Amino acid sequence: MAADSARPKRRDRRARRALAQAKAGIGKIPGPSPNPATNLLILDVAMRGASFLAARAVERAVLKSRYDADKAADIVKGRSLLQSVVATGAGRIASRSVPGLLIVAGGLLAKAAFDRSLGPRRARRAGEKQLAQQAAEADE
């Protein structure tokens, strides 16, 4: 029994030692700039760019299930600045606090309930019309 309790301690010690060595190795890797604030800015821009590209790819993939690839790409490209700002703002509010999440989720549920109250055909026509306008704006 005593030998069994020594093994986890040894494993923990080895894990801590490996973690310390990894941290020391990472600390030696130079960033693009000697200024750490600049390195953080570069990382932030890169992460936001990658996130933006991933979000666009997911939007396109979801739209491709209903539309052809060209129209899906046009719909994503045709998104207005106001739509992007509202979506970004709602995401920020939802991710910063639980009350913000509840407010945004409540608003989205209210919108879904409103769309359902219109009836399936009328709601679908309104959505199709909006997406067609968005796709047309991509060409302009």
C-alpha positions in Angstrom: 0.0 0.0 0.0 2.8 2.4 0.8 4.4 1.8 -2.6 1.1 2.7 -4.3 0.9 6.1 -2.5 4.5 6.9 -3.5 3.9 6.5 -7.2 1.4 9.4 -7.5 3.8 11.7 -5.6 6.6 10.7 -7.9 4.4 11.3 -10.9 3.3 14.7 -9.6 7.0 15.6 -9.0 7.9 14.6 -12.5 5.0 16.5 -13.9 5.9 19.7 -12.0 9.5 19.3 -13.2 8.5 18.9 -16.8 6.2 21.9 -16.5 8.9 24.1 -15.1 11.3 23.0 -17.9 8.6 23.8 -20.5 8.0 27.2 -19.0 11.7 27.9 -18.9 12.0 26.9 -22.6 9.1 29.1 -23.6 10.6 32.0 -21.8 13.7 31.7 -24.0 11.7 32.0 -27.3 11.9 35.5 -28.5 8.8 37.3 -29.8 8.8 39.3 -33.0 9.6 42.4 -31.0 11.7 43.0 -27.9 8.7 45.0 -26.5 6.3 42.6 -24.7 3.4 45.0 -25.2 4.0 44.9 -29.0 4.1 41.1 -28.9 0.8 41.1 -27.1 -0.7 43.4 -29.7 0.5 41.2 -32.5 -0.9 38.1 -30.8 -4.3 39.9 -30.3 -4.5 40.9 -33.9 -3.6 37.4 -35.1 -6.1 35.8 -32.8 -8.9 38.2 -33.8 -8.1 37.6 -37.5 -8.1 33.9 -37.1 -11.4 34.1 -35.2 -12.9 36.3 -37.9 -11.9 33.8 -40.6 -13.2 30.9 -38.7 -16.6 32.6 -38.1 -16.9 33.4 -41.8 -16.1 29.8 -42.7 -18.8 28.5 -40.2 -21.4 30.9 -41.5 -20.6 29.9 -45.1 -20.8 26.2 -44.2 -24.2 26.7 -42.5 -25.6 28.6 -45.5 -24.2 26.0 -47.9 -26.7 23.5 -46.4 -29.5 25.6 -47.9 -28.0 27.6 -50.8 -25.3 26.9 -53.4 -21.7 27.8 -52.5 -21.7 31.1 -54.5 -24.9 32.5 -53.0 -23.7 31.5 -49.5 -20.4 33.4 -50.1 -22.4 36.4 -51.4 -24.7 36.4 -48.4 -21.7 36.4 -46.0 -19.9 39.1 -48.0 -23.1 41.2 -48.2 -23.4 41.6 -44.4 -23.7 45.3 -43.6 -21.5 47.1 -41.1 -24.5 47.6 -38.8 -25.2 43.9 -38.8 -21.5 43.1 -37.9 -21.4 45.7 -35.2 -24.7 44.5 -33.6 -23.5 40.8 -33.7 -20.1 41.8 -32.2 -21.7 43.9 -29.6 -24.2 41.2 -28.6 -21.3 38.7 -28.4 -19.3 41.0 -26.2 -22.2 41.7 -23.9 -23.0 38.0 -23.6 -19.4 37.0 -22.9 -18.7 39.5 -20.2 -21.3 38.7 -17.6 -24.1 36.4 -16.7 -26.7 39.1 -16.7 -25.4 40.2 -20.2 -25.7 36.6 -21.4 -29.3 36.4 -20.0 -30.2 39.7 -21.8 -28.8 38.6 -25.1 -30.2 35.1 -24.8 -33.6 36.5 -23.9 -33.5 38.9 -26.9 -32.7 36.0 -29.2 -35.5 33.9 -27.8 -37.9 36.8 -28.1 -36.9 37.2 -31.8 -37.4 33.4 -32.4 -40.8 33.6 -30.7 -41.7 36.6 -32.9 -40.6 34.8 -36.0 -42.7 31.7 -35.0 -45.7 33.9 -34.4 -45.6 35.1 -38.0 -46.2 31.6 -39.3 -43.6 29.4 -41.0 -44.2 30.6 -44.6 -44.3 34.3 -43.8 -41.2 34.1 -41.6 -39.3 32.0 -44.2 -40.3 34.5 -47.0 -39.1 37.5 -44.9 -35.8 35.7 -44.2 -35.3 34.7 -47.8 -35.9 38.3 -48.9 -33.4 39.7 -46.4 -30.8 37.2 -47.4 -31.4 37.9 -51.1 -30.9 41.6 -50.4 -27.7 40.8 -48.5 -26.4 38.7 -51.4 -27.2 41.5 -53.8 -25.3 44.0 -51.7 -22.2 41.8 -52.0 -22.0 42.5 -55.7 -22.1 46.3 -55.3 
